């Protein structure tokens, strides 16, 4: 794939502009095939219908390697999304502690089985 400039693809109902689609992200060393940013976009679009249902509601982290897979990278936890509807609200342990301080019983059943032990400890502390 040549690096002819930006390429626009659809992600759901939104157009997404891919800059430098011909940039090599995974070099093909030792006779292996090299993969570009455009190849990675095509792969993610192909597996999205199968992968996204399993990722729904889970916090994700992006490991950025701007100069390719062989160079040092850094984790990107926050993305500069300009649409607030794209931001996911993640429920954390800090939220559980604050909830326990203010109203220990409100909303706990919605949080699922993971908070069962916490509810039992709260009951033991109250009794």
Secondary structure, 3 states (H helix, E strand, C coil): CCCCCCEEEEECCEEEEECCCCCEEECCHHHCCCEEHHHHHHHHHHHHHHHHHHHCCCCCCEEECCCCCCCCCEEECCCCCCCHHHCCCCCCHHHHHHHHHHHCCCCHHHHCHHHHHHHHHHHHHHC
